[in-house]
Amino acid sequence: MASDAVERFTARAAALGIDVAPRRFPEGTRTARDAAAAIGCDVAQIVKSLVFVGDDGPILALTSGANRVDERKLAAALEVATVRKADADEVRGATGYAIGGTPPFGHTATLAVVCDQDLLGFEEIWAAAGTPSDVFPLTPATLLAASEAAVADIAQR
């Protein structure tokens, strides 16, 4: 149930000392473009939480909605041989959330996390709050602190 996912995320964020204020957009925010249109912000301000699988297990790439992840750069940032996109079951198993609603922190398991350096150029960014219809605003500093992400250039150029 959607409200359960949002409640789980909100509780996990609170346990980290972060008060999130999810906003629901019934028309959906599944893609970065959908989210930006619903919120009224630039697509680059959307945090895409993408799960990959590397040599040592699942990896979370937090990337700007305007960018695509360069898998070679992501692998290099984590010093692993290769990475591949996780399938839907792997995403849910690693994070506890479905594709399209995966928040940038508060997951079921501890993941290696890399943040796209392009997200740091904004005062406010937006991320999924547990479902494809719920998002919340945060600062890049909060994103980095809560996710414990390493910052790297992981975007295709």
C-alpha positions in Angstrom: 0.0 0.0 0.0 1.3 3.4 -1.0 0.7 5.1 2.4 2.6 2.3 4.1 5.7 3.0 2.0 5.5 6.7 2.7 5.0 6.1 6.4 8.0 3.6 6.5 10.2 6.2 4.8 9.0 9.1 7.0 9.8 7.0 10.1 13.2 6.0 8.8 14.0 9.6 8.0 12.9 10.7 11.5 15.2 8.0 13.0 18.0 9.8 11.1 16.9 13.1 12.6 15.4 14.3 9.3 11.9 15.7 9.2 10.6 15.2 5.7 7.4 16.7 4.3 6.2 14.4 1.5 3.9 15.9 -1.1 1.5 13.7 -3.1 1.0 14.2 -6.8 -1.8 11.8 -7.8 -0.9 12.2 -11.5 2.4 10.6 -10.6 6.1 11.5 -10.4 7.4 8.2 -11.8 9.9 9.8 -14.2 12.1 12.8 -13.6 10.2 14.8 -16.2 6.9 13.9 -14.6 8.1 15.0 -11.2 9.6 18.3 -12.4 6.4 19.1 -14.2 4.2 18.3 -11.1 6.5 20.2 -8.7 7.3 23.1 -11.0 11.0 22.8 -10.8 13.8 22.1 -13.3 14.2 18.4 -14.2 17.9 18.7 -13.0 16.6 19.3 -9.4 15.0 15.8 -9.3 17.0 13.1 -7.5 16.8 9.8 -9.3 17.6 7.0 -6.9 18.8 4.2 -9.2 19.9 0.8 -8.0 22.8 -1.0 -9.6 24.5 -4.3 -8.8 28.3 -4.4 -8.6 31.0 -6.9 -7.5 30.0 -6.6 -3.8 26.3 -6.2 -4.2 23.7 -3.5 -4.6 24.8 0.2 -5.2 22.6 3.3 -5.1 23.4 6.0 -7.6 21.7 9.4 -6.8 21.7 11.3 -10.0 20.2 14.5 -11.4 17.0 14.0 -13.3 18.7 15.7 -16.3 21.5 13.0 -16.4 21.9 9.4 -17.2 24.4 7.3 -15.2 27.6 6.3 -17.0 28.0 2.8 -15.6 31.8 2.9 -16.3 32.2 6.0 -14.2 30.0 4.6 -11.5 32.1 1.4 -11.4 35.3 3.5 -11.3 34.0 5.7 -8.4 33.4 2.5 -6.4 36.5 0.8 -7.5 34.6 -2.3 -8.8 35.1 -4.1 -12.1 31.5 -3.6 -13.5 28.0 -2.6 -12.6 24.7 -3.4 -14.1 21.2 -2.0 -13.5 19.2 -3.9 -10.9 16.0 -5.5 -11.8 12.7 -4.7 -10.0 13.1 -7.6 -7.5 16.7 -6.6 -6.7 15.6 -2.9 -6.2 12.9 -3.9 -3.8 15.2 -6.4 -2.0 17.9 -3.8 -1.5 15.8 -0.8 -0.6 12.4 -2.0 0.5 10.8 0.2 -2.2 9.6 -0.2 -5.8 11.3 1.4 -8.8 10.0 4.9 -9.3 9.4 5.4 -5.6 12.8 4.6 -4.2 13.9 7.3 -1.7 17.6 8.3 -1.5 18.0 7.0 2.1 16.2 5.0 4.7 16.5 1.6 3.0 16.2 -1.9 4.2 19.9 -2.7 3.7 23.0 -0.6 3.9 24.1 0.3 0.4 27.2 1.8 -1.2 25.9 5.3 -2.4 27.4 7.6 -5.0 25.9 11.0 -5.6 26.0 12.8 -9.0 28.1 16.0 -8.5 25.5 17.9 -10.6 22.9 17.8 -7.7 25.2 19.9 -5.5 24.5 23.0 -7.6 21.0 23.6 -6.3 19.6 25.1 -3.1 16.7 22.7 -3.2 16.3 19.3 -4.8 13.4 16.8 -4.8 13.4 13.1 -4.2 10.9 10.2 -4.0 9.4 9.5 -0.6 8.5 5.8 -1.0 6.0 5.8 -3.9 5.9 7.0 -7.5 3.4 9.7 -6.4 5.1 11.1 -3.3 8.2 13.4 -3.3 9.9 15.6 -0.7 12.2 18.6 -0.9 15.6 18.6 0.7 19.0 20.3 0.4 22.1 18.7 -1.2 23.8 18.8 2.2 20.9 16.9 3.8 21.0 14.4 0.9 24.7 13.8 1.4 24.5 13.5 5.2 21.5 11.1 5.2 22.7 8.9 2.4 26.4 8.9 3.4 27.1 9.3 -0.3 30.4 9.8 -2.0 30.3 12.5 -4.6 31.5 11.8 -8.1 31.1 12.6 -11.7 28.9 9.7 -12.8 26.9 11.3 -15.6 27.2 10.5 -19.2 28.7 13.5 -21.0 
